[in-house]
Amino acid sequence: MAKENLSPVWARAFDISIDHGEGIYLYDKSGRRYMDFTCGIGVTNTGHAHPRIVRAIQEQAAQILHGQIGIGTADKVLELTDELMSVCPPELDTFFFSNSGAEAVEAAVKLAKQATGRSNIIVFEGSFHGRTHLTMAMTMSKTSYRLKYQPLPSGVFAAPYAHCYHCPVARRKMSEADRAALSAACPADGDRCCGYAPDAVRFLLKTQTAPQETAAIVVEPVLGEGGYVVPPAAFLRALRQICDEHGILLIFDEVQTGFGRTGKFFALEHFGVIPDILVMAKGLASGMPLSCVAARREIMQKWSPGSHGGTYGPNLVSAAAAVETIRVMKQEQLPENSLARGAQLMQGLRALQKDFPIIGDVRGLGCMVATEFVDADTREPSKPLTQQIVKYCADHDLLLLTCGSYENVIRWIPPLVVNERQIDEALSIFAAALDQAT
């Protein structure tokens, strides 16, 4: 078995020879145990190899692996739609299944174009929506995702995201400490938004893409790859209002935020905003490939039969995993645990922020938490410092990933089965890394 036979295109944060996983832990072939706060990039929300989900996969695999939905509909698919109906907003009552987040985002855009008869979409700076050609055109988090692939599909327009810590209005009027405090505010306190970002969307509709040719606004309710940014609720409410004014569809990309990650089943629950279309993936099936687009039935009915599809969506083994994932999340109260452990983590990180000025900002919702690093003297983003801290943590058995356009953000994505003691242990390792770096 030779690693050189694997394509080098995969960027590797670590190079662990994985043997198995259990709960929040990964084990390598030598038996070394790592706290996996990467969570498969927000996928294994129920932890590694949850016994109930493993059993559901085994039972379905023994019955039938693949039943193409164009031929017939298996009961497991209908069980899945029932479970989704129990956790999604009731307005979003019709579902389309695919394999990955990028496929689901692209499907949502195709649906919006057919439903509205319009051609263009608006996305946001810092966004990540996938790596297909269309979703690359929608991705604005950093150039490495688009490098040497351009030109990309047209009809995609970008506006600023409501990022309080980096907001140009706040930077002119407030100190860094005040901006960090604003960034940390609960999203329910959403009227504190200065209005810069929604005003930029309105200006975009005046200058670049007319409302009558704009099919959808696509937004992550918490920015993912762009830096784990929690916007004021007023930002998302303003987008809802803009869409309603102009007959534009509002699409929430909850690929990373869904299924308990932010302390609710979906991040939209924090903000009181219902989109027209909801995209989900990652945590949906605990590591099995499955994604979903949910929409109001009146919108789905405008999607011409046969104009979109897919061989494997929904794969029945993945569907079985998803059914059990949702049931485990409900019965083990994983969203609630995410909220509690996220609050514990944020409290610990903010205490460290007081002692280590290299932490410019701490922000997040539930177990979707960011620490942004800056040079202690210049206060500019510091990628080398961030990499140094990640390496120290990995050397001491805590796996963390970076994100952000400047790659100066460490994102905390523990499995949602994480407990209080494990959060404290991770904070202790992180504190030692900070001490070593300063």
Backbone hydrogen bonds, N-H to C=O, Kabsch-Sander energy under -0.5 kcal/mol:
donor,donor_aa,acceptor,acceptor_aa,energy
5,N,2,A,-1.4
6,L,3,K,-2.2
10,W,7,S,-0.9
13,A,11,A,-0.6
18,I,16,I,-1.4
19,D,27,Y,-3.1
20,H,27,Y,-1.4
22,E,25,Y,-2.3
23,G,48,H,-2.0
25,Y,22,E,-2.3
26,L,34,Y,-2.0
27,Y,20,H,-3.0
28,D,32,R,-2.2
29,K,17,S,-1.6
31,G,28,D,-1.9
34,Y,26,L,-3.0
35,M,397,D,-3.2
36,D,24,I,-3.1
36,D,34,Y,-0.8
37,F,35,M,-1.4
37,F,399,L,-1.2
41,I,38,T,-1.6
42,G,38,T,-1.4
43,V,39,C,-3.1
44,T,39,C,-1.7
45,N,43,V,-2.0
47,G,44,T,-1.9
48,H,23,G,-3.0
50,H,47,G,-0.7
54,V,50,H,-2.6
55,R,51,P,-2.1
56,A,52,R,-1.9
57,I,53,I,-2.2
58,Q,54,V,-2.4
59,E,55,R,-2.6
60,Q,56,A,-2.0
61,A,57,I,-2.5
62,A,58,Q,-1.8
63,Q,59,E,-0.7
63,Q,60,Q,-0.9
64,I,60,Q,-2.6
71,I,68,Q,-2.2
72,G,68,Q,-1.9
74,A,72,G,-0.5
77,V,74,A,-1.0
78,L,74,A,-1.2
79,E,75,D,-2.7
80,L,76,K,-1.8
81,T,77,V,-2.1
82,D,78,L,-2.0
83,E,79,E,-2.4
84,L,80,L,-2.6
85,M,81,T,-2.3
86,S,82,D,-1.2
87,V,83,E,-0.5
87,V,84,L,-1.3
88,C,84,L,-2.7
92,L,89,P,-1.9
93,D,91,E,-1.2
94,T,295,A,-1.7
96,F,293,V,-2.4
98,S,291,S,-2.3
104,A,100,S,-2.0
105,V,101,G,-2.6
106,E,102,A,-2.5
107,A,103,E,-2.3
108,A,104,A,-2.4
109,V,105,V,-2.1
110,K,106,E,-2.4
111,L,107,A,-2.6
112,A,108,A,-2.4
113,K,109,V,-2.4
114,Q,110,K,-2.3
115,A,111,L,-2.9
116,T,112,A,-2.0
117,G,113,K,-2.2
118,R,113,K,-0.5
119,S,213,E,-0.6
120,N,213,E,-2.8
121,I,155,G,-2.5
122,I,216,A,-2.2
123,V,157,F,-3.0
125,E,159,A,-2.8
126,G,140,M,-1.0
127,S,124,F,-2.0
136,M,132,T,-2.7
137,A,133,H,-1.8
138,M,134,L,-1.1
139,T,135,T,-0.7
139,T,136,M,-0.8
140,M,127,S,-1.8
141,S,127,S,-1.4
145,Y,142,K,-1.2
146,R,143,T,-1.9
147,L,143,T,-1.7
149,Y,146,R,-2.1
150,Q,146,R,-0.6
157,F,121,I,-2.2
159,A,123,V,-2.0
163,H,161,Y,-1.6
164,C,162,A,-0.7
166,H,163,H,-1.0
167,C,163,H,-0.9
167,C,164,C,-0.5
171,R,167,C,-2.6
172,R,168,P,-1.2
173,K,169,V,-1.4
174,M,170,A,-3.0
179,R,175,S,-2.3
180,A,176,E,-2.6
181,A,177,A,-2.1
182,L,178,D,-2.3
183,S,179,R,-2.6
184,A,180,A,-1.6
185,A,182,L,-1.1
189,D,186,C,-2.0
190,G,188,A,-1.1
192,R,189,D,-1.0
193,C,190,G,-1.3
199,D,195,G,-2.0
200,A,196,Y,-1.6
201,V,197,A,-1.5
202,R,198,P,-2.1
203,F,199,D,-2.2
204,L,200,A,-2.1
205,L,201,V,-1.9
206,K,202,R,-0.7
206,K,203,F,-0.7
207,T,203,F,-1.6
208,Q,204,L,-2.8
209,T,204,L,-1.9
213,E,210,A,-2.1
214,T,211,P,-1.6
215,A,120,N,-3.0
215,A,213,E,-0.7
216,A,120,N,-1.0
217,I,249,L,-2.4
218,V,122,I,-3.0
218,V,216,A,-0.5
219,V,217,I,-0.5
219,V,251,I,-2.6
223,L,229,V,-2.1
227,G,224,G,-2.4
228,Y,224,G,-2.0
229,V,223,L,-0.8
230,V,228,Y,-0.5
233,A,187,P,-1.2
234,A,190,G,-0.7
235,F,232,P,-1.4
236,L,232,P,-1.0
237,R,233,A,-2.5
238,A,234,A,-2.1
239,L,235,F,-1.9
240,R,236,L,-2.0
241,Q,237,R,-2.1
242,I,238,A,-2.7
243,C,239,L,-2.5
244,D,240,R,-2.3
245,E,241,Q,-2.2
246,H,242,I,-1.4
247,G,243,C,-1.0
248,I,243,C,-1.9
249,L,215,A,-2.5
251,I,217,I,-3.0
251,I,249,L,-0.6
252,F,250,L,-0.5
252,F,277,I,-2.4
253,D,219,V,-2.5
253,D,251,I,-0.6
254,E,252,F,-1.0
254,E,279,V,-2.2
258,G,254,E,-1.8
259,F,265,F,-2.2
260,G,264,K,-0.9
260,G,265,F,-0.6
261,R,258,G,-0.6
262,T,257,T,-0.8
262,T,264,K,-0.6
263,G,260,G,-1.5
269,E,266,F,-1.6
270,H,267,A,-2.1
271,F,267,A,-0.6
271,F,268,L,-0.9
272,G,268,L,-1.3
273,V,268,L,-1.0
276,D,250,L,-2.2
277,I,250,L,-1.9
278,L,294,A,-3.0
279,V,252,F,-2.7
280,M,292,C,-2.7
283,G,255,V,-0.6
284,L,281,A,-2.3
285,A,282,K,-1.0
286,S,283,G,-0.6
287,G,282,K,-0.7
287,G,288,M,-0.5
288,M,285,A,-1.7
290,L,288,M,-0.6
291,S,98,S,-2.4
292,C,280,M,-2.8
293,V,96,F,-3.0
294,A,278,L,-3.0
295,A,94,T,-2.2
296,R,276,D,-1.1
299,I,296,R,-1.3
300,M,296,R,-2.1
301,Q,297,R,-2.4
302,K,299,I,-1.7
303,W,300,M,-1.8
304,S,302,K,-0.8
307,S,304,S,-2.3
316,L,65,L,-0.6
317,V,65,L,-0.9
319,A,315,N,-2.5
320,A,316,L,-2.3
321,A,317,V,-2.0
322,A,318,S,-2.3
323,V,319,A,-2.5
324,E,320,A,-2.0
325,T,321,A,-2.2
326,I,322,A,-2.4
327,R,323,V,-1.9
328,V,324,E,-2.8
329,M,325,T,-2.5
330,K,326,I,-2.1
331,Q,327,R,-2.8
332,E,328,V,-2.8
333,Q,330,K,-0.7
334,L,329,M,-1.7
337,N,333,Q,-2.1
338,S,334,L,-2.7
339,L,335,P,-2.1
340,A,336,E,-2.2
341,R,337,N,-3.2
342,G,338,S,-2.2
343,A,339,L,-1.9
344,Q,340,A,-2.0
345,L,341,R,-2.6
346,M,342,G,-2.8
347,Q,343,A,-2.3
348,G,344,Q,-2.1
349,L,345,L,-2.6
350,R,346,M,-2.5
351,A,347,Q,-1.7
352,L,348,G,-1.8
353,Q,349,L,-2.1
354,K,350,R,-1.2
355,D,351,A,-0.7
355,D,352,L,-0.9
356,F,352,L,-1.8
359,I,356,F,-2.1
360,G,358,I,-1.0
360,G,372,E,-2.6
361,D,372,E,-1.3
363,R,370,A,-1.9
365,L,368,M,-1.7
367,C,261,R,-1.3
368,M,365,L,-1.0
369,V,412,W,-1.7
370,A,363,R,-3.2
371,T,410,I,-2.2
372,E,361,D,-2.8
373,F,408,N,-3.1
374,V,358,I,-2.6
375,D,380,E,-2.8
379,R,375,D,-2.1
382,S,373,F,-1.7
383,K,381,P,-0.5
386,T,382,S,-1.4
387,Q,383,K,-2.6
388,Q,384,P,-2.2
389,I,385,L,-1.9
390,V,386,T,-2.2
391,K,387,Q,-2.3
392,Y,388,Q,-2.1
393,C,389,I,-2.4
394,A,390,V,-2.5
395,D,391,K,-2.6
396,H,392,Y,-0.9
396,H,393,C,-0.7
397,D,394,A,-1.8
398,L,393,C,-2.8
399,L,35,M,-2.8
400,L,398,L,-0.6
401,L,411,R,-1.0
403,C,409,V,-2.0
404,G,225,E,-3.2
405,S,226,G,-0.6
407,E,404,G,-1.4
409,V,403,C,-1.6
410,I,371,T,-2.7
411,R,401,L,-2.8
411,R,409,V,-0.5
412,W,369,V,-3.4
413,I,37,F,-1.9
413,I,411,R,-0.7
416,L,45,N,-1.8
418,V,415,P,-1.8
423,I,419,N,-1.9
424,D,420,E,-2.1
425,E,421,R,-2.2
426,A,422,Q,-2.3
427,L,423,I,-2.5
428,S,424,D,-2.0
429,I,425,E,-1.9
430,F,426,A,-2.4
431,A,427,L,-2.5
432,A,428,S,-1.8
433,A,429,I,-1.9
434,L,430,F,-2.3
435,D,431,A,-2.3
436,Q,432,A,-2.1
437,A,433,A,-1.5
438,T,434,L,-0.9
